[in-house]
Amino acid sequence: MDAPQDLGPADYRWQHVTDTPGFSGRDGVGALIFKDRMFLLGGWNPTVPEYYPRACVNDVWSSDNGEQWILEKENTFNSTPFFALGNDWEGTHTAGYVVYENKMWIVGGDPLQGHYQPDVWNSQDGRDWHFVNPGAPVPWSPRCLHHTFVLDGKIWVLGGQTLPQFAPSPEAFYQDLWCTEDGLHWTEVSMSEPYSPARGMYSGYVYLHDRIWLLGGGTYDTPKQPHYVYYNDIWCSSDAIRWERQRAEAPWKPRVYHNVAVFDDRMWILGGQTADGNSNDVWYSSNGVDWYELEDTPWPNRHAASTFDYKGALWLMGGCHLQSDVWKLVRV
């Protein structure tokens, strides 16, 4: 596959929308555009036990302007006696989040409750949620930090890993690929070589020029690999099976937990965690080869924030700094 045409740099400006949107600061939130609204699903904040008694929550918020947010679904993930899996999804963060078949989906989860979350849920409104696979855990479990996207009428799960220090499991870094049309029945798909090293740790996904793009990412530290692995290579595929590397090294630092998005016919990298710590640099590209930095970013360093391409702007909010600030980027 040849690289698409480079559209070159453009002029953009950040606008500070609010610091008090109504929801509390958190990271690893599911961020989806659904029925012409921005939705936030769950998230993690260990510093506010009154609202996050189990570190993660399962509340849902929505907005049509980014400044005022509506609580669509209250957090039910409180003390153990009052929560039963099957009636609602466990509080989670950095799970798989997609819009598919006119529903919002949560695919898998994280290990912070001492176990993996091999369940799939969907909703037509954000308030009422349907347990897709009761009694049939996804066959690719145990794993977390997987990359989840929609392509060719299917939901796909790519990569990820286990974290034995949080939940019992053999240590594993995955390079496999799975897909489903209903969230219940999954098929493992063989990818053609060459393909990128095992990885995950994304926030969002990029679909541009009829291709899925992998932009950096990496792996979390484990007992046997006690260090993060960071990448800044660029891969793309039109079918998720045959992949082509567009760049071995992008000009931005290798990173994980960065936000990726599509806005103004360009793919975007926002913040993330590098070997030097959290960052707030912003980069964009129309073809995955030629990258341009948007300088003088006004918002604080962060990773695992929430981003949306919505109403002519690229929105960013929240993240690991655990504040609820809301920003939007517009083309000048």
C-alpha positions in Angstrom: 0.0 0.0 0.0 1.3 3.4 -1.0 1.2 6.2 1.5 -1.7 8.7 0.9 -0.9 12.2 -0.2 0.6 14.5 2.4 -1.8 17.5 3.0 0.9 19.5 4.8 0.7 21.6 7.9 -2.3 23.7 8.9 -3.2 26.3 11.6 -5.0 25.1 14.7 -5.8 26.7 18.0 -6.7 25.2 21.4 -9.6 26.6 23.4 -10.2 26.0 27.1 -13.8 25.0 27.5 -14.3 24.3 31.3 -12.8 22.9 34.4 -16.2 22.0 35.9 -18.1 19.8 33.5 -19.9 18.0 36.3 -18.0 14.6 36.2 -15.0 14.0 38.4 -11.5 13.7 37.0 -10.5 10.2 35.9 -8.4 8.3 33.3 -8.8 5.3 31.0 -12.4 6.4 30.2 -14.4 5.0 27.3 -14.9 7.9 24.9 -17.5 7.4 22.1 -19.6 9.5 19.8 -23.1 8.1 19.8 -26.4 9.5 18.5 -24.7 12.9 18.0 -23.5 13.1 21.6 -20.2 12.6 23.3 -20.3 9.8 25.9 -17.9 8.9 28.7 -18.0 5.4 30.1 -16.4 4.5 33.5 -12.8 5.3 34.4 -10.3 5.2 37.2 -9.5 7.5 40.1 -7.9 6.1 43.3 -7.8 9.4 45.2 -11.6 9.9 45.8 -12.8 6.9 47.7 -16.2 8.5 48.3 -17.1 8.3 44.7 -14.6 5.6 43.6 -14.7 3.0 46.5 -13.2 0.4 44.2 -10.9 2.7 42.2 -13.0 2.2 39.0 -16.6 3.2 38.3 -19.3 2.2 35.8 -21.1 5.5 35.5 -22.0 7.1 32.1 -22.0 10.8 31.1 -23.0 12.5 27.9 -22.9 16.0 26.4 -23.8 17.8 23.2 -21.6 20.9 23.9 -18.6 19.7 26.0 -19.4 22.2 28.8 -22.5 20.7 30.4 -22.6 17.0 31.0 -25.6 14.8 31.9 -25.3 11.8 34.2 -27.0 9.1 32.1 -26.2 6.2 34.4 -25.1 6.3 38.1 -22.2 4.4 39.4 -23.4 1.1 40.8 -19.9 -0.4 41.4 -19.8 0.2 45.1 -19.2 -2.3 47.9 -19.3 -6.0 47.1 -22.6 -6.9 48.8 -24.5 -4.4 46.6 -23.0 -5.4 43.3 -23.6 -8.5 41.3 -22.0 -9.1 37.9 -24.7 -9.8 35.4 -26.9 -7.0 36.5 -24.4 -4.4 35.5 -20.8 -4.2 34.2 -17.9 -3.9 36.7 -16.2 -0.6 37.0 -13.3 -0.6 34.6 -10.8 1.6 32.6 -8.6 1.2 29.5 -11.0 -1.5 28.2 -12.2 -1.9 24.6 -14.8 0.7 23.6 -16.5 1.0 20.2 -19.7 1.9 18.4 -21.0 -1.0 16.4 -24.5 -2.0 15.0 -26.0 1.2 16.4 -24.9 0.4 20.0 -22.1 1.4 22.3 -19.9 -1.6 23.3 -17.5 -2.4 26.2 -15.2 -5.3 25.3 -13.1 -6.9 28.0 -11.6 -4.8 30.8 -8.8 -4.5 33.2 -7.3 -6.6 36.1 -7.6 -4.0 38.9 -10.3 -6.0 40.8 -7.9 -8.9 41.2 -9.3 -10.7 38.1 -9.7 -10.2 34.4 -13.0 -9.0 33.0 -13.8 -11.3 30.0 -17.3 -9.9 29.5 -18.9 -7.9 26.7 -21.7 -5.4 27.1 -23.7 -3.1 24.8 -26.2 -0.3 25.1 -28.6 1.6 22.8 -28.8 4.6 25.1 -26.0 4.5 27.8 -28.5 3.9 30.5 -29.6 0.3 30.1 -26.8 -2.3 29.3 -27.1 -5.8 27.9 -24.7 -8.6 29.0 -23.8 -10.1 25.7 -21.9 -13.2 26.8 -23.1 -14.5 30.2 -21.5 -17.8 31.0 -19.3 -17.6 27.9 -16.1 -15.6 28.6 -14.4 -14.3 25.5 -11.9 -17.0 24.3 -9.1 -14.5 24.2 -9.1 -13.9 28.0 -7.2 -13.4 30.2 -5.8 -10.1 28.8 -6.0 -6.4 29.2 -4.7 -3.3 27.4 -5.8 -4.7 24.1 -6.5 -2.6 21.0 -10.2 -2.7 19.9 -11.6 -1.3 16.7 -14.3 -1.8 14.1 -13.6 -2.8 10.5 -15.5 -4.5 7.7 -18.6 -5.1 9.8 -16.8 -6.7 12.7 -15.4 -5.9 16.1 -11.7 -6.7 16.3 -9.3 -7.3 19.3 -5.6 -7.1 18.7 -2.7 -7.6 21.1 -2.7 -6.7 24.7 -1.2 -8.7 27.6 -1.6 -10.1 31.1 -0.6 -8.4 34.3 0.1 -11.2 36.9 1.0 -8.6 39.6 -2.7 -7.5 39.5 -4.6 -10.7 38.6 -3.4 -14.3 38.7 -2.4 -15.5 35.2 0.6 -16.8 33.2 2.6 -13.8 32.0 1.9 -13.2 28.3 2.3 -10.5 25.6 -0.1 -11.1 22.8 0.3 -10.6 19.0 -2.9 -12.3 18.0 -6.0 -11.1 16.3 -9.7 -11.9 17.0 -13.0 -10.7 15.5 -16.7 -11.1 16.1 -20.0 -10.0 14.5 -22.1 -10.4 17.7 -19.7 -10.1 20.7 -20.5 -13.7 21.7 -18.9 -15.8 19.0 -15.2 -15.0 18.3 -12.8 -16.2 15.6 -9.0 -16.1 15.7 -7.6 -14.7 12.5 -4.1 -15.4 11.2 -2.1 -12.3 10.2 0.4 -12.2 7.3 4.0 -11.5 8.1 5.7 -9.2 8.7 3.7 -7.8 11.5 4.5 -5.4 14.4 5.7 -6.6 17.8 3.2 -7.4 20.5 1.7 -4.2 21.9 -1.4 -2.4 23.2 -1.9 0.5 25.6 -3.9 2.8 23.3 -6.7 5.3 24.0 -8.9 5.3 21.0 -8.3 4.0 17.4 -7.5 5.5 14.0 -9.4 4.7 10.8 -8.4 6.9 7.9 -8.0 6.3 4.1 -9.9 3.0 4.5 -7.2 1.7 6.8 -6.7 0.9 10.4 -3.5 2.5 11.8 -1.3 1.5 14.7 0.7 4.5 16.0 3.2 3.5 18.6 2.0 1.8 21.8 3.8 -0.8 23.9 3.6 -3.0 26.9 3.3 -2.6 30.7 5.9 -3.8 33.1 5.5 -7.3 34.5 7.4 -9.5 37.1 9.6 -11.0 34.3 9.8 -7.9 32.2 10.1 -5.2 34.9 10.1 -2.2 32.5 7.8 -0.6 30.0 8.4 -1.1 26.3 7.6 2.0 24.1 7.2 2.1 20.3 6.9 4.9 17.8 6.6 2.9 14.6 3.6 3.3 12.2 1.7 0.4 10.7 -1.6 0.3 8.7 -3.9 -2.3 7.2 -7.0 -2.3 5.0 -8.2 -5.7 6.3 -6.4 -6.2 9.7 -4.7 -9.3 8.2 -2.0 -7.8 5.9 0.0 -5.0 7.6 2.5 -2.6 6.2 5.0 -0.5 8.1 4.9 3.1 7.0 7.7 4.3 9.3 10.1 2.5 11.5 10.4 5.6 13.7 8.1 8.6 13.8 9.5 12.0 14.8 7.6 11.9 18.1 8.9 10.0 21.2 7.9 6.4 21.6 4.9 6.3 24.0 2.0 4.4 25.6 -1.4 5.4 26.9 -1.4 8.2 24.3 -4.6 9.4 22.7 -5.1 8.7 19.0 -7.8 10.3 16.9 -8.9 11.4 13.4 -9.8 15.1 12.9 -9.7 17.3 9.8 -8.6 14.4 7.6 -5.5 13.8 9.7 -4.5 11.3 12.3 -3.5 12.8 15.7 -1.3 11.8 18.6 -2.0 13.6 21.9 0.2 13.3 25.0 0.9 9.9 26.5 3.6 8.4 28.7 7.1 8.3 27.4 10.4 7.0 29.0 10.8 10.6 30.3 7.3 10.7 31.9 4.0 12.1 30.8 3.8 14.5 28.0 1.5 17.1 26.3 3.0 17.2 22.8 0.6 17.0 19.9 1.4 15.7 16.4 -0.6 15.2 13.3 -0.3 13.5 9.9 -2.4 13.0 6.8 -0.5 10.0 5.5 1.3 8.4 8.5 4.7 9.2 7.0 5.0 13.0 7.3 4.3 14.3 10.8 3.9 17.9 12.0 4.1 19.1 15.7 1.4 21.5 17.0 3.5 23.6 19.3 2.7 25.5 22.5 0.1 23.1 23.8 -1.6 24.8 26.8 -2.9 21.8 28.7 -1.0 19.9 31.4 0.9 16.7 30.7 -1.2 13.6 30.8 -1.9 10.1 29.5 -5.1 8.0 29.0 -7.3 11.0 28.4 -10.5 11.1 26.4 -10.7 12.5 22.8 -13.5 13.1 20.4 -13.9 14.4 16.8 -17.1 16.3 17.3 -18.9 19.3 15.8 -15.8 20.6 13.9 -13.4 20.3 16.8 -11.0 17.8 18.3 -11.9 17.5 22.0 -9.6 16.4 24.9 -10.5 16.0 28.5 -9.4 14.3 31.7 -6.5 11.8 32.0 -4.0 10.6 34.5 -3.6 14.0 36.2 -7.2 13.3 37.5 -8.6 16.7 36.7 -11.8 17.2 34.7 -10.6 19.9 32.4 -12.1 20.1 28.9 -10.3 21.5 25.8 -11.1 21.6 22.1 -8.9 22.2 19.1 -10.3 24.1 16.1 -8.8 24.9 12.7 -8.1 28.6 12.3 
